[in-house]
Amino acid sequence: MSLLKDKVFFITGGSRGIGLAIAIRAAKDGAKVAIAAKTADPHPKLPGTIYTAAKEIEAAGGKALPILCDIRFEEQVYEAVKKTADTFGGIDVCVNNASAISLTDTLSTPMKKYDLMNGVNARGTFVTSQACVPHLLKAKNPHILNLAPPLNMKPKWFGSHVAYTMAKFGMSMCTLGMAAEFENQIAVNSLWPRTVIATSAVQNLLGGDEVMKQSRTAEIMADAAYAIVTKDFRSHTGHFLIDDDVLKAEGVTDLKKYDSVPGAEPLPDFFIEPEDFGGWNKGAR
């Protein structure tokens, strides 16, 4: 059954990695996907552009709309959302995937980097959701999905990289607040990986090939996202969800298929406390 056939996705930062994997998974159902990202030309270390992403989406069976957009600028966001709605006839799902990261301490974080992280993560998620909401309110099963962690106030997650944690938790607080604001109107959830995910950003910024070997593939996040956005918006909202918990609830028993290297033990991701989080029953509200 193609649950997402003709559904319209607006995905930020989806030219590669997790965002692209979510787009391709939706495309396999025949979804229409707008990729709003700022990579139009190939990056020497980060493969993929909005145009190569569009080709992959269409090859998977969907329709694609590549849009050059820097979500730090609200006029670009609103223009991109309007173009998506005009082209595809509306918006059903907003995926706030775009994110900036710098794992630096206070003295090592230039304000330019601080502004980048907060501009993309917290502010970008807010303004993208804001722009999409009028269209989502007209959809039959509207969802906002933020790729953001559970709110975890333990000092260990702040001490080494307070600026990044603040920016990332800004996305999480959008989930917390908007789920309450749009209850029974739009489902708003967060999704976060239990383990490190094998992406180009991880390879270049977080440890190289060795970390990649102890990672899961982006498909685990794509499959979990699919499970979330195909749920009824009235009964599945306001949750901080972990990828493998979502899949286990769907009856998936073989998680090894997502390992980058068979037999390797995946490394835990940031902000995860296994004893505290997981499942639909542990939500934001």
PyMOL commands that set and color helices and strands:
alter all, ss='L'
color gray80, all
select helices_A, chain A and resi 17-27+50-59+74-88+106-108+111-136+156-159+162-181+200-205+208-213+219-229+243-249+256-258
alter helices_A, ss='H'
color red, helices_A
select strands_A, chain A and resi 8-12+32-37+63-68+93-96+143-146+187-192+240-242
alter strands_A, ss='S'
color yellow, strands_A
deselect
rebuild
show_as cartoon
